[in-house]
Each structure stands twice: as C-alpha cells, then as structure tokens.
Amino acid sequence: MEWLGQAKITFTHAPATLELKKKDGTPTDLLAICQESTPPCRLNPFLLNGHLQTMMTVVKNDGPQIYYNRRIFENDDPTYEGSFAVDFVVRPHSEPTDESLPIRTKYFSDEEFSNIASLDNRPMLVVLHGLSGGSYEIYLKHVIEPLVDAEGDRRWEACVVNSRGCAKHKITSSVLYNARATWDCRQTVKWLRKTFPNRPLFGIGFSLGANILVNYVGEEGPDCLLKAVAVCSNPWNLEVGSLALQRTWLGREVYSKTMGSNMKRLIALHHDQVSRNPNLDFEKIQHIKYLHEFDREVQGPTWGYPTEGAYYRDASSTDSLFAARVPIFAINAADDPIAVDEALPYQEVQQTPYAILCTTSLGGHLSWFEIGGHRWHARPCVNFLNKMAFEVNIEAPAGHMANGDSIQPNNPHLGFDPMRRKWHSLAKESFDRSLNVQHQPTV
C-alpha cells in the first residue's frame, strides 16, 4: 500500500524503442515521449486499493459535458452485416433531449451529415469504449474534454465507435461484437480517412475496446491509418484474466457476475434480432450468471468457438503487439482486479520497439480516481496524444527508424505469424477461392 495514494510508476519496454524526430529536428524515441507524458500518479488516499478504486466507478455522476451527433452506418462487408453507431463530438447544442439516445446526443440531420467533410488538418481521435459501455462513459470523456476544448490549432476532433447494441443503438442483424470485433472500427477509420483526408488519425481504447484496438492495429500492420494509439486497462490475455476472476469470491461474485449480467441484459434488449441466430440456446442463456458463462453460451456458438477458452485464446491482443507498426502507449494498474497483473504483456513489450507498457501500483480498473474525482489516466493519455500530434514528426513509413534504418525485432521468430487467427470466414474464403479460379489462365 503506497503512502497517501502516491502510486509507483513503472515502464516496461524493449532495449531500444522506436526512434522518432520532433518537428524541430530534435531526436527522441517512443520511451522518452511516454515518460515525458506521464505525470506523478497521486490518487485518492481513501481508495486504498484496486477494489475500492474500481468500486468507486459505480458512483455515477455526469462527468465532463460532451455533446455528440450520431450517425448510423451499415457495415459494407456482408460477413459482418448490420448497423453500428458512431457518435461525433460537436459543439454544445440546446437540442431537446431524445430519450432514445444517451445524454447530450442527437442524430445528425441529413443536411448536417452531407456537409461534414472537411479539408482541415486538425488531429482526430477514434475512441473505443469498454464492455457494454458507450460514448457516455465518464472515463473516456475525461480524455476527450481537454482535447476538443483546446484553443486554436491545438483543438482536436473526436468520435466514439459504439459496439453494436450499446449506447442505445438498436442492432439490425444477429451479428453483435466480441473481443476481436475490429470490423466496425476498420470501416470507420477508412471512412474518416476518405472524408477528412488531411486529418492525422489517432486511436484510444478502454478495457475491451483497448483489446479490440490493439487487435485492429496488429491486423492492419504497416498499412494502419492511425498515427499512434493509447490503450487503458486492456485485459490483454483474456484466458488468464477469466481464470483469475473465477479464482476469488470478489472476482467471481462481484466483477464477473456484474459483467455477465450486463451482457445478458444486452442480449435481452436485442432479443428479436439476436434470436435469429439458430446456434444460440436461450434456455441456457437464461441461466447465465457469470461473464465466462456468457462467453461460453453466446460468444462461442455465435462465432463457432468450441469453448470460451478457445475464444479467449484467439481474441486476446497480446500477440497483436508483434504485428503492430504504429506507436502504442499502454497504461494498466497492477492492482486492477479485472485486467489483472498476471495477464499483462510484460515479456511481449520487451520484444517490440513499438509499444511501451506503463504500470501504476494503484488505480484499479478504468479508475485512477484522484481527490476531487478527476481520473489520472486522462493526464498521460492527453499528453501523449498531444505530443504525437503536435511535437513529433510521424510521417515516416511505419517499420523504419527516424534515420531510415529498418527496425528488426530482437531475436526474430522466423515463421511466426502473430495475426494468424483461428477464427475466419469460410464463406469469404470460398468466395476468394472462386475468384482465384476465375482468374486462372486457360491452357
């Protein structure tokens, strides 16, 4: 227990991290940027440990007043058919409350959305929330507020990609989301690049959204359209985390049961659409108590995983670090009772120059409460994003040092493909094979 809430901060990283250049020509590297971005971690001394910090999140207040306009997109990949909601941060408005949407959120009018494109070069942040959350979550608004409220040329734009069925979005297919559901994020980022061609794009993810974001960055590899990302309270190794939750009474009966109930409620809310999935047994779903049971009875059958363990192993983002080619600043609390310390990628970040893992000895899960209610994690995240957007030249191709030398990982694993997933679309593979056959030259 640290004295008066003063948490210890530790950085885990490779022997040599990504070399960068500041816009004034000064050389630096990713570790220095992350260290410079991280202030002392002084938390509320009355919240003595990760449990008290985490339980404080149930004390709801409005938090920063962020206003959104919502747009519903249809996924353009038939494998992931259905709609998803993206909430764009806008200037404060006095529109009447729409009870069908979260607080301070309204739909774009057709005219508003038709004029959304811009050639400005403001940095833009893409935000992914945690399990069953949404754009209204206080932990993400603490990061968004200082960015979008900044003065002049340092003001950011931002949007939140809501997971399907979350934040009062009504799903339109039986396809929900899971811990490696990168498809809606991918489509959003591509749309943003086309609509705002001059804006540098950045990402931030929280908890499950952090896991999805790291998976997305790994899947995109050197083609990733994001310049840099920050991730907070990522559970990383989902199987280790699940077993840790089941091991203790608090983990099982408080955290796992709460998360399981939230997901069960989400299924009930969208029963009409979800029930179109013939692989789901709603009798078993009715008896779900814990999160791992939800993953066993819903995520497994939905995506074809034989067990929740197979799903966890396939959807974990730990190995995605090896495929990432953009800077990643990861922040976790060592006393987090959900994204547990034993699941953090201490060994993995030492084998890639692209990621820095910052751990605090206190903080809980998506908590880090300071005296007064501010959340500490927002400070290093905002500082990192501002440094990467305004101080660092990150136009060089991914995979190269600032001096042009190619970066090679320490002790390269020849033949190791970190993104070779077990789950894949059989229909898409069949379609791709048919195209290859059609384009074979005739003899």
SVG drawing of the C-alpha trace seen along z (x, -y; Angstrom):
<svg xmlns="http://www.w3.org/2000/svg" viewBox="-38 -30 58 57">
<polyline fill="none" stroke="black" stroke-width="0.4" points="0.0,0.0 1.6,-3.3 1.7,-6.2 -1.2,-8.7 -2.2,-7.5 1.2,-8.1 1.4,-5.2 4.7,-3.9 5.0,-4.1 7.0,-1.5 7.8,-1.5 8.4,1.8 9.8,1.7 12.3,3.1 16.1,2.3 15.7,-0.1 12.3,-1.7 11.1,-3.4 13.3,-6.3 11.4,-9.5 12.1,-13.1 10.5,-16.1 9.3,-18.7 12.2,-21.0 14.6,-18.2 15.5,-17.1 15.9,-13.3 13.8,-11.3 12.2,-7.9 8.9,-6.4 10.1,-5.7 11.1,-9.3 7.8,-10.6 5.8,-8.3 7.9,-9.1 7.6,-12.9 3.8,-12.4 3.4,-10.7 3.0,-12.9 3.2,-11.6 0.3,-9.4 -1.3,-10.8 -4.6,-9.1 -7.3,-9.5 -5.7,-8.1 -9.0,-6.9 -9.4,-4.5 -6.6,-2.2 -6.5,0.5 -7.8,1.6 -11.1,2.9 -12.0,-0.4 -10.9,-2.3 -12.9,-0.1 -16.0,-0.1 -15.9,-3.9 -17.0,-3.7 -20.5,-2.7 -20.9,-6.1 -22.3,-7.8 -22.0,-11.4 -22.4,-13.3 -18.7,-13.9 -17.5,-16.2 -20.3,-17.6 -19.5,-16.2 -22.1,-16.7 -22.5,-14.2 -24.2,-13.9 -24.9,-10.3 -24.7,-8.6 -25.8,-5.0 -23.5,-3.2 -24.2,0.1 -21.2,2.4 -20.1,2.8 -18.8,6.3 -21.5,9.0 -19.6,11.2 -20.4,8.6 -23.8,7.4 -25.7,5.0 -25.5,1.4 -23.4,-0.4 -23.5,-3.8 -20.7,-6.4 -21.0,-9.4 -19.2,-12.5 -18.2,-15.2 -19.8,-18.5 -20.0,-22.0 -22.6,-22.3 -26.2,-22.5 -29.6,-23.1 -31.5,-20.4 -34.4,-18.9 -33.5,-15.6 -34.0,-12.5 -35.0,-9.7 -33.9,-7.1 -30.3,-8.3 -27.7,-8.8 -27.5,-12.1 -26.5,-15.2 -26.7,-13.1 -28.8,-13.7 -28.9,-12.3 -27.3,-14.2 -29.8,-15.7 -29.3,-14.7 -28.2,-18.2 -25.7,-18.3 -24.1,-15.0 -23.9,-15.9 -21.7,-18.8 -19.5,-17.0 -16.5,-16.6 -13.6,-18.9 -10.1,-19.6 -8.9,-20.9 -5.8,-19.3 -7.0,-19.0 -6.0,-15.8 -8.9,-13.4 -9.3,-10.8 -11.2,-7.5 -12.4,-6.1 -13.4,-2.6 -15.2,-2.1 -15.2,0.9 -17.5,3.9 -21.2,2.9 -20.4,-0.8 -20.7,-3.7 -19.9,-7.2 -21.4,-8.4 -18.8,-6.7 -17.1,-9.1 -13.6,-7.5 -13.5,-8.4 -15.0,-11.8 -12.2,-12.8 -9.8,-12.2 -11.9,-13.8 -12.8,-17.0 -9.3,-18.6 -8.6,-17.7 -11.7,-19.1 -11.8,-22.1 -8.2,-23.2 -7.7,-26.6 -6.8,-27.4 -4.8,-25.0 -4.4,-22.5 -8.1,-21.7 -9.0,-18.1 -11.9,-16.4 -13.2,-13.1 -15.7,-10.3 -16.7,-7.2 -17.4,-3.9 -20.1,-2.3 -20.1,1.5 -23.2,2.9 -26.2,2.8 -24.5,0.4 -25.3,-3.2 -29.0,-2.7 -28.1,-1.6 -30.7,0.8 -29.0,3.7 -30.3,4.7 -28.8,8.2 -27.8,11.1 -24.1,10.0 -23.1,8.4 -19.5,7.9 -16.7,9.7 -13.2,9.1 -11.7,9.1 -14.5,7.3 -12.3,5.0 -14.6,4.7 -16.7,1.6 -13.6,-0.2 -11.8,0.6 -14.7,-0.7 -14.9,-3.9 -11.2,-4.7 -11.4,-4.2 -14.4,-6.4 -12.6,-9.1 -9.5,-9.0 -11.7,-9.5 -13.9,-12.2 -11.1,-14.1 -8.1,-13.5 -5.8,-15.9 -6.6,-15.0 -4.0,-12.8 -5.9,-10.0 -5.2,-8.6 -6.9,-6.0 -7.6,-5.3 -9.3,-2.2 -10.5,-1.3 -10.7,2.2 -12.4,4.4 -12.1,1.5 -8.4,1.4 -8.2,5.1 -10.1,4.6 -7.9,1.6 -4.6,3.4 -6.0,6.3 -7.0,3.8 -3.6,2.2 -2.0,5.7 -4.3,6.8 -3.5,3.6 0.2,3.9 2.2,1.4 -1.0,0.3 -2.6,-1.1 -4.1,-4.5 -3.8,-5.6 -0.6,-7.5 -0.5,-6.3 -2.7,-4.8 -3.2,-4.8 -4.9,-1.9 -6.1,-1.9 -6.9,1.1 -6.5,3.6 -7.2,7.1 -4.7,8.4 -4.6,12.2 -8.3,13.0 -8.0,16.6 -5.6,15.7 -7.9,12.9 -11.0,15.1 -9.4,17.7 -8.2,15.1 -11.8,13.7 -13.1,17.2 -10.4,17.9 -11.7,15.4 -15.0,14.7 -14.9,11.0 -13.8,11.7 -16.5,14.3 -19.4,12.9 -18.9,9.2 -16.9,8.4 -17.7,11.5 -21.4,11.6 -21.8,7.8 -20.2,8.1 -22.2,11.3 -25.4,9.6 -24.7,6.5 -24.1,8.7 -27.2,10.9 -29.2,7.7 -27.8,6.6 -29.0,9.9 -32.4,9.5 -32.7,5.9 -32.0,7.1 -33.7,10.4 -35.7,10.0 -32.6,9.7 -30.3,12.0 -32.8,14.8 -32.4,15.1 -29.1,16.9 -30.0,20.6 -26.9,21.5 -28.0,19.8 -29.8,21.8 -31.8,19.2 -32.8,21.7 -29.1,21.9 -28.7,18.1 -31.4,17.5 -29.3,19.4 -26.1,17.4 -24.6,15.8 -21.0,15.1 -19.1,13.5 -17.3,16.7 -20.7,18.4 -21.9,15.7 -18.9,16.2 -19.5,20.0 -23.2,19.8 -23.2,16.8 -19.8,15.9 -18.7,19.5 -21.8,20.6 -22.1,17.2 -18.6,17.3 -18.0,21.1 -15.6,21.4 -16.0,24.8 -15.2,23.4 -14.8,20.0 -11.1,20.8 -10.7,21.2 -12.4,17.8 -10.2,16.1 -7.0,17.5 -8.0,16.4 -9.3,12.9 -6.5,11.9 -4.5,8.9 -1.1,9.8 0.4,11.3 -1.0,8.5 1.8,6.4 4.3,8.2 2.4,7.1 1.8,3.5 3.7,0.9 2.4,-2.3 3.4,-3.6 1.3,-2.1 1.2,-3.6 -0.4,-1.1 -1.5,-2.1 -2.5,0.5 -2.8,0.6 -1.0,3.5 -3.9,3.8 -6.6,4.0 -9.0,6.8 -10.3,7.3 -7.4,6.7 -5.1,8.5 -1.4,8.0 -0.6,11.6 -2.3,11.1 -0.2,8.1 2.3,8.5 5.5,7.8 7.6,10.1 6.0,9.2 6.6,5.4 10.2,6.1 10.3,7.7 8.8,4.8 10.1,1.2 6.5,0.0 5.0,0.4 5.5,-1.0 3.7,0.5 3.2,-1.9 2.0,-0.3 0.9,-2.0 0.9,-0.3 -2.5,-1.7 -5.5,-2.6 -8.0,0.3 -9.9,0.9 -10.6,-2.2 -10.5,-4.2 -7.4,-6.1 -9.5,-8.4 -7.8,-11.5 -9.1,-13.7 -12.0,-15.6 -13.0,-12.8 -10.7,-13.5 -9.3,-10.4 -5.4,-10.3 -5.2,-8.2 -6.5,-11.1 -3.4,-13.1 -0.8,-10.8 -3.2,-9.9 -3.9,-13.6 -0.2,-14.5 0.9,-11.5 -1.7,-12.3 -0.8,-16.0 2.9,-15.2 2.4,-12.8 0.1,-15.2 1.9,-18.5 5.5,-17.8 6.6,-14.6 7.2,-14.0 5.5,-10.7 5.2,-10.9 8.0,-8.4 6.8,-4.9 6.0,-2.5 8.7,0.0 11.6,-2.4 13.7,-4.4 13.7,-8.1 17.1,-7.8 15.6,-5.4 17.1,-2.2 14.7,0.7 13.7,1.9 14.2,5.5 12.7,7.2 15.1,8.7 15.5,12.4 13.2,12.6 10.9,15.7 11.1,16.9 7.8,18.2 5.9,16.8 2.7,15.0 1.2,13.2 -2.0,12.4 -2.8,15.9 -6.2,16.3 -8.1,19.5 -11.5,17.9 -12.1,17.0 -15.0,16.6 -15.5,19.8 -17.8,18.0 -15.3,15.3 -12.5,17.9 -14.8,19.8 -15.6,16.6 -11.9,15.6 -11.0,19.1 -13.7,18.8 -12.2,15.5 -8.7,17.1 -10.1,19.9 -11.9,17.5 -8.7,15.6 -6.5,18.6 -5.2,18.5 -6.6,21.2 -4.1,23.6"/>
</svg>
